[in-house]
Amino acid sequence: MTDCLFCKIVAKEIPATVVLETDRTLAFRDVDPQAPTHVLVVPKAHHEDAAALGGAGGGLAGEVLATAHAVAVQEGVADTGYRLVFNTGPGAGQTVPHVHAHVLGGRGLTWPPG
């Protein structure tokens, strides 16, 4: 997708603070962090939302989740707890139409968010 912000980050056309990269995923720091640890994990291939990722097959959804956990371990929040969030669609707060998991941690995270 030529106009997708995250596709441009994956293609290294737009800089990002990358914290982890695999063959099929990229994890980078959120530019507007909502917690001390706030990293986005995206598949390198463009999939619009979580539903599209789920239908992609080939184990890609599992790889995104595995990368998210690896980020939590690397960031030191795996043992104390972390939150994974997928916003799907504008009504849920998805602002970039490229599926991404938010890895949040480093402080108490209550639900519902307040």
The 8 nearest C-alpha neighbors of each residue, nearest first, counted from 0:
[[1, 3, 2, 6, 45, 7, 4, 44],
 [0, 2, 3, 6, 7, 4, 5, 45],
 [1, 3, 0, 4, 7, 6, 5, 96],
 [2, 4, 6, 5, 0, 1, 7, 97],
 [5, 3, 7, 6, 8, 2, 95, 13],
 [4, 6, 8, 7, 3, 9, 97, 95],
 [7, 5, 9, 3, 8, 4, 10, 45],
 [6, 8, 10, 12, 4, 5, 9, 13],
 [7, 9, 13, 5, 11, 10, 6, 12],
 [8, 10, 6, 11, 7, 43, 5, 25],
 [9, 11, 7, 8, 12, 6, 13, 5],
 [12, 10, 8, 9, 13, 7, 14, 15],
 [13, 11, 7, 10, 8, 14, 9, 6],
 [14, 12, 8, 11, 7, 15, 10, 4],
 [15, 13, 11, 8, 12, 16, 7, 17],
 [16, 14, 17, 27, 8, 13, 28, 11],
 [15, 17, 27, 28, 18, 14, 29, 26],
 [16, 18, 27, 15, 26, 19, 28, 25],
 [17, 19, 27, 26, 16, 20, 28, 70],
 [20, 18, 26, 17, 25, 70, 21, 27],
 [19, 21, 25, 24, 26, 22, 18, 17],
 [22, 20, 24, 23, 25, 19, 66, 26],
 [21, 23, 24, 20, 43, 25, 42, 62],
 [22, 24, 43, 21, 42, 25, 44, 59],
 [25, 23, 42, 21, 43, 41, 20, 22],
 [24, 26, 20, 41, 40, 19, 42, 43],
 [27, 25, 40, 19, 39, 18, 17, 20],
 [26, 28, 17, 16, 18, 38, 39, 15],
 [27, 29, 38, 16, 37, 39, 30, 17],
 [28, 30, 38, 32, 31, 37, 39, 27],
 [29, 31, 32, 28, 15, 37, 16, 38],
 [32, 30, 29, 33, 37, 28, 34, 38],
 [33, 31, 37, 29, 34, 30, 35, 36],
 [32, 34, 37, 31, 35, 103, 36, 29],
 [35, 33, 36, 32, 37, 103, 104, 105],
 [36, 34, 105, 37, 104, 106, 32, 33],
 [37, 35, 104, 34, 103, 105, 38, 74],
 [38, 36, 103, 32, 102, 34, 29, 28],
 [37, 39, 28, 102, 29, 27, 101, 36],
 [38, 40, 101, 27, 26, 100, 99, 29],
 [41, 39, 26, 100, 99, 25, 67, 38],
 [42, 40, 99, 25, 24, 43, 98, 26],
 [41, 43, 24, 44, 23, 25, 63, 45],
 [42, 44, 24, 23, 9, 41, 45, 25],
 [45, 43, 42, 46, 23, 6, 24, 41],
 [44, 46, 97, 43, 47, 6, 42, 0],
 [47, 45, 97, 51, 52, 98, 48, 44],
 [46, 48, 97, 96, 98, 51, 45, 49],
 [47, 49, 98, 51, 50, 87, 46, 97],
 [48, 50, 52, 51, 98, 87, 53, 85],
 [51, 49, 53, 52, 48, 54, 87, 47],
 [52, 50, 54, 48, 53, 49, 46, 47],
 [53, 51, 49, 55, 54, 50, 46, 60],
 [54, 52, 50, 51, 55, 60, 49, 56],
 [53, 55, 51, 52, 56, 50, 49, 60],
 [54, 56, 52, 53, 51, 57, 59, 60],
 [57, 55, 58, 54, 59, 53, 60, 52],
 [56, 58, 59, 55, 60, 61, 54, 62],
 [57, 59, 61, 56, 60, 62, 55, 63],
 [58, 60, 62, 61, 57, 56, 63, 55],
 [61, 59, 63, 62, 58, 52, 53, 64],
 [62, 60, 64, 58, 59, 63, 65, 66],
 [61, 63, 65, 59, 64, 60, 66, 58],
 [62, 64, 66, 60, 61, 65, 67, 59],
 [65, 63, 67, 61, 62, 66, 68, 60],
 [66, 64, 62, 68, 67, 63, 61, 69],
 [65, 67, 69, 63, 68, 64, 62, 70],
 [68, 66, 64, 70, 65, 69, 63, 40],
 [67, 69, 71, 65, 70, 66, 72, 64],
 [68, 70, 66, 72, 71, 67, 73, 65],
 [69, 71, 73, 67, 68, 72, 74, 66],
 [72, 70, 77, 68, 74, 76, 69, 73],
 [73, 71, 77, 69, 75, 70, 74, 76],
 [72, 74, 70, 71, 75, 69, 76, 77],
 [75, 73, 71, 72, 76, 70, 36, 77],
 [76, 74, 72, 73, 77, 71, 78, 105],
 [75, 77, 71, 79, 78, 74, 80, 104],
 [78, 76, 71, 72, 80, 79, 75, 81],
 [77, 79, 76, 80, 75, 72, 81, 71],
 [80, 78, 76, 77, 81, 105, 75, 104],
 [81, 79, 77, 78, 76, 104, 82, 105],
 [80, 82, 104, 103, 76, 77, 102, 83],
 [81, 83, 103, 102, 104, 84, 80, 101],
 [84, 82, 102, 101, 100, 103, 81, 85],
 [83, 85, 101, 100, 86, 82, 102, 103],
 [84, 86, 100, 87, 99, 101, 49, 83],
 [87, 85, 93, 91, 92, 84, 88, 49],
 [88, 86, 48, 93, 91, 49, 85, 89],
 [89, 87, 93, 90, 91, 86, 92, 48],
 [88, 90, 93, 92, 91, 94, 87, 86],
 [91, 89, 88, 92, 93, 87, 86, 94],
 [92, 90, 89, 86, 88, 87, 93, 85],
 [91, 93, 89, 90, 86, 94, 88, 87],
 [94, 92, 89, 86, 88, 87, 95, 91],
 [93, 95, 92, 89, 96, 88, 86, 97],
 [96, 94, 97, 93, 4, 3, 5, 98],
 [97, 95, 47, 98, 94, 48, 93, 3],
 [98, 96, 47, 46, 95, 48, 45, 99],
 [99, 97, 48, 47, 49, 46, 41, 96],
 [100, 98, 41, 40, 39, 85, 97, 101],
 [99, 101, 85, 40, 84, 39, 83, 102],
 [100, 102, 39, 84, 83, 38, 103, 99],
 [103, 101, 83, 38, 37, 82, 39, 100],
 [104, 102, 37, 82, 36, 81, 34, 101],
 [105, 103, 81, 36, 106, 76, 34, 35],
 [104, 106, 35, 36, 76, 34, 107, 103],
 [107, 105, 104, 108, 34, 35, 36, 103],
 [106, 108, 109, 105, 104, 80, 81, 34],
 [109, 107, 106, 110, 104, 112, 82, 81],
 [110, 108, 112, 111, 107, 113, 106, 82],
 [111, 109, 112, 108, 113, 107, 82, 84],
 [110, 112, 109, 113, 108, 107, 82, 84],
 [113, 111, 110, 109, 108, 107, 33, 82],
 [112, 111, 110, 109, 108, 33, 107, 34]]
